[in-house]
Amino acid sequence: MRAIFFGTPDIAVPSLEALTSVAEVVAVVCQPDRPSGRGLELRPPAIKIRARELGLSVAQPAKIKTAEFLAWVRDQRADFALVLAYGRILPPDVLGAPARGFLNLHASILPRYRGAAPINWAITRGETETGISLMQVEEGLDSGPVYSILRTPIGVNETAGELAARLAALAAEMVRGDVLRAVRGEIPPRKQDAENATLAPPLKKEDGRIDWNKPAAQVHDHARGMTPWPGATTHVGGKLLKVLATRISAFRADAAPGTIIAADTSGVLVACREGAVEIVRAQVEGRKPLAAHDLVVGRTLVTGARLG
């Protein structure tokens, strides 16, 4: 079978590799190179780098709602297209260009967490399980019929970045096992229950701000869900502090939310509305990430200080 792969970031790389083992990948589509780093140097997305290494043709259209792009997709004479984290909504005429349409690998147990950031919001909202859903793409937001789902538990301290790496491998497993069976009609599609749908909207930088007035479990889940981007952030001594890793503490203290109730060689504890969280690793703006112990030694985090 001839296939086109649509994807952009690291999470899509294992699925592209898996697709080359079960189909003829005639082209790879990803977003354009973006400026990155202090020098704002143009850098290619992860999928472009890997596709070049595999000797595949790569397209990076600046616009996809054009007659030129539609003609290009049709010219590939693909049996189907497979999408994982491409980052753009595909127009209806493009969706209909491959003979069997577009399939999507979505990083949630649909119909829950439809949208751009399912991994982040599933962790932030305290879910204990997620997965990869193989679905047919239609005009609605992740609303097409589902062929199959692979599930996995979410670790109690697992961050969005760590979970994304595991889901990338799970998606590749689904490509090798289910994608061609779905294209051939060997797996019956199941309509989603729209009444149980939830949304996972795109993340904004301000979504990372920590609210210490929430219970410790919610603060911990929020910090995990916002790591690595946009980052869980607070302020200490007028400086921005990015909290990179936390744990829920059994310690109880009568202190205002956001108060550092302990800061010594054994750790850093911060009071929440209910309970406390331990800061394991953090980064002051403009400095390198440090373990909490080093932040205590450097007097960045001290007992009695207020965060937020």
SULMO-V357739 format. One record per residue. N is the residue number from 1. RES is the residue in three letters. D_CENTER is the distance of its C-alpha to the mean C-alpha in Angstrom with 2 decimals. Layout:
# SULMO-V357739
[[N | RES | D_CENTER] [N | RES | D_CENTER]]
This chain:
# SULMO-V357739
[[1 | MET | 29.14] [2 | ARG | 27.95] [3 | ALA | 24.26] [4 | ILE | 22.12] [5 | PHE | 18.52] [6 | PHE | 16.12] [7 | GLY | 12.91] [8 | THR | 11.99] [9 | PRO | 9.49] [10 | ASP | 9.93] [11 | ILE | 7.94] [12 | ALA | 10.66] [13 | VAL | 13.55] [14 | PRO | 14.68] [15 | SER | 14.89] [16 | LEU | 17.00] [17 | GLU | 19.13] [18 | ALA | 19.63] [19 | LEU | 20.60] [20 | THR | 23.27] [21 | SER | 24.85] [22 | VAL | 25.42] [23 | ALA | 26.02] [24 | GLU | 27.38] [25 | VAL | 24.57] [26 | VAL | 26.61] [27 | ALA | 24.04] [28 | VAL | 20.49] [29 | VAL | 19.09] [30 | CYS | 16.49] [31 | GLN | 16.34] [32 | PRO | 19.12] [33 | ASP | 19.31] [34 | ARG | 18.37] [35 | PRO | 20.33] [36 | SER | 18.90] [37 | GLY | 20.54] [38 | ARG | 23.73] [39 | GLY | 25.66] [40 | LEU | 23.20] [41 | GLU | 23.81] [42 | LEU | 22.28] [43 | ARG | 19.75] [44 | PRO | 18.62] [45 | PRO | 15.06] [46 | ALA | 14.35] [47 | ILE | 15.25] [48 | LYS | 18.51] [49 | ILE | 19.51] [50 | ARG | 19.16] [51 | ALA | 20.77] [52 | ARG | 23.66] [53 | GLU | 24.13] [54 | LEU | 24.44] [55 | GLY | 26.93] [56 | LEU | 25.11] [57 | SER | 25.74] [58 | VAL | 23.01] [59 | ALA | 22.98] [60 | GLN | 21.18] [61 | PRO | 22.61] [62 | ALA | 22.55] [63 | LYS | 23.30] [64 | ILE | 22.81] [65 | LYS | 25.15] [66 | THR | 28.22] [67 | ALA | 31.04] [68 | GLU | 30.60] [69 | PHE | 27.05] [70 | LEU | 28.10] [71 | ALA | 31.11] [72 | TRP | 29.10] [73 | VAL | 26.88] [74 | ARG | 30.09] [75 | ASP | 31.79] [76 | GLN | 29.39] [77 | ARG | 31.00] [78 | ALA | 27.89] [79 | ASP | 28.13] [80 | PHE | 24.47] [81 | ALA | 21.19] [82 | LEU | 17.83] [83 | VAL | 14.53] [84 | LEU | 10.95] [85 | ALA | 8.59] [86 | TYR | 11.87] [87 | GLY | 11.20] [88 | ARG | 14.61] [89 | ILE | 16.58] [90 | LEU | 19.24] [91 | PRO | 22.83] [92 | PRO | 24.98] [93 | ASP | 27.40] [94 | VAL | 24.81] [95 | LEU | 23.41] [96 | GLY | 27.00] [97 | ALA | 27.80] [98 | PRO | 27.02] [99 | ALA | 29.55] [100 | ARG | 27.17] [101 | GLY | 24.54] [102 | PHE | 20.76] [103 | LEU | 18.63] [104 | ASN | 14.91] [105 | LEU | 12.52] [106 | HIS | 10.25] [107 | ALA | 7.78] [108 | SER | 10.11] [109 | ILE | 13.87] [110 | LEU | 15.20] [111 | PRO | 16.78] [112 | ARG | 14.65] [113 | TYR | 11.50] [114 | ARG | 12.28] [115 | GLY | 10.61] [116 | ALA | 7.98] [117 | ALA | 5.43] [118 | PRO | 6.43] [119 | ILE | 4.70] [120 | ASN | 5.78] [121 | TRP | 8.88] [122 | ALA | 9.86] [123 | ILE | 10.29] [124 | THR | 11.83] [125 | ARG | 14.16] [126 | GLY | 15.33] [127 | GLU | 14.51] [128 | THR | 15.89] [129 | GLU | 14.73] [130 | THR | 12.01] [131 | GLY | 12.03] [132 | ILE | 11.94] [133 | SER | 14.22] [134 | LEU | 16.38] [135 | MET | 17.77] [136 | GLN | 20.18] [137 | VAL | 19.08] [138 | GLU | 21.40] [139 | GLU | 21.80] [140 | GLY | 20.17] [141 | LEU | 16.54] [142 | ASP | 15.17] [143 | SER | 18.64] [144 | GLY | 20.19] [145 | PRO | 21.81] [146 | VAL | 19.99] [147 | TYR | 21.52] [148 | SER | 19.98] [149 | ILE | 17.38] [150 | LEU | 16.59] [151 | ARG | 15.89] [152 | THR | 15.02] [153 | PRO | 15.67] [154 | ILE | 13.43] [155 | GLY | 15.40] [156 | VAL | 17.09] [157 | ASN | 16.06] [158 | GLU | 12.73] [159 | THR | 10.08] [160 | ALA | 6.30] [161 | GLY | 6.98] [162 | GLU | 9.60] [163 | LEU | 8.17] [164 | ALA | 5.72] [165 | ALA | 9.18] [166 | ARG | 11.01] [167 | LEU | 9.29] [168 | ALA | 9.93] [169 | ALA | 13.47] [170 | LEU | 13.73] [171 | ALA | 12.96] [172 | ALA | 15.62] [173 | GLU | 17.93] [174 | MET | 17.70] [175 | VAL | 18.54] [176 | ARG | 21.56] [177 | GLY | 22.70] [178 | ASP | 22.13] [179 | VAL | 21.42] [180 | LEU | 25.05] [181 | ARG | 26.42] [182 | ALA | 24.60] [183 | VAL | 25.89] [184 | ARG | 29.35] [185 | GLY | 29.43] [186 | GLU | 29.68] [187 | ILE | 26.96] [188 | PRO | 27.80] [189 | PRO | 25.07] [190 | ARG | 24.70] [191 | LYS | 24.47] [192 | GLN | 21.83] [193 | ASP | 23.29] [194 | ALA | 22.50] [195 | GLU | 23.99] [196 | ASN | 21.25] [197 | ALA | 18.39] [198 | THR | 16.05] [199 | LEU | 13.82] [200 | ALA | 10.30] [201 | PRO | 11.32] [202 | PRO | 9.93] [203 | LEU | 9.75] [204 | LYS | 13.07] [205 | LYS | 14.50] [206 | GLU | 16.78] [207 | ASP | 14.20] [208 | GLY | 14.18] [209 | ARG | 17.89] [210 | ILE | 19.04] [211 | ASP | 21.62] [212 | TRP | 24.01] [213 | ASN | 25.95] [214 | LYS | 23.56] [215 | PRO | 24.23] [216 | ALA | 23.10] [217 | ALA | 20.76] [218 | GLN | 18.86] [219 | VAL | 18.86] [220 | HIS | 17.54] [221 | ASP | 14.68] [222 | HIS | 13.87] [223 | ALA | 14.06] [224 | ARG | 11.73] [225 | GLY | 9.04] [226 | MET | 9.54] [227 | THR | 9.62] [228 | PRO | 9.40] [229 | TRP | 8.89] [230 | PRO | 10.92] [231 | GLY | 12.59] [232 | ALA | 14.79] [233 | THR | 18.13] [234 | THR | 21.75] [235 | HIS | 25.13] [236 | VAL | 27.94] [237 | GLY | 31.30] [238 | GLY | 30.14] [239 | LYS | 27.38] [240 | LEU | 23.63] [241 | LEU | 22.13] [242 | LYS | 18.49] [243 | VAL | 18.06] [244 | LEU | 16.02] [245 | ALA | 17.01] [246 | THR | 19.01] [247 | ARG | 20.96] [248 | ILE | 22.86] [249 | SER | 26.55] [250 | ALA | 29.54] [251 | PHE | 31.56] [252 | ARG | 33.03] [253 | ALA | 34.59] [254 | ASP | 36.20] [255 | ALA | 34.53] [256 | ALA | 32.91] [257 | PRO | 29.10] [258 | GLY | 27.64] [259 | THR | 30.73] [260 | ILE | 30.49] [261 | ILE | 32.79] [262 | ALA | 32.89] [263 | ALA | 32.26] [264 | ASP | 33.98] [265 | THR | 33.62] [266 | SER | 32.32] [267 | GLY | 29.26] [268 | VAL | 28.18] [269 | LEU | 28.09] [270 | VAL | 27.20] [271 | ALA | 28.63] [272 | CYS | 26.62] [273 | ARG | 28.23] [274 | GLU | 28.45] [275 | GLY | 28.35] [276 | ALA | 26.81] [277 | VAL | 23.85] [278 | GLU | 24.30] [279 | ILE | 22.68] [280 | VAL | 22.17] [281 | ARG | 20.89] [282 | ALA | 20.71] [283 | GLN | 21.36] [284 | VAL | 23.94] [285 | GLU | 23.33] [286 | GLY | 24.85] [287 | ARG | 25.17] [288 | LYS | 23.51] [289 | PRO | 21.48] [290 | LEU | 24.02] [291 | ALA | 24.57] [292 | ALA | 25.95] [293 | HIS | 29.38] [294 | ASP | 29.57] [295 | LEU | 28.68] [296 | VAL | 31.52] [297 | VAL | 33.91] [298 | GLY | 33.24] [299 | ARG | 33.95] [300 | THR | 30.65] [301 | LEU | 30.10] [302 | VAL | 33.38] [303 | THR | 34.56] [304 | GLY | 35.23] [305 | ALA | 32.93] [306 | ARG | 30.82] [307 | LEU | 27.16] [308 | GLY | 25.79]]
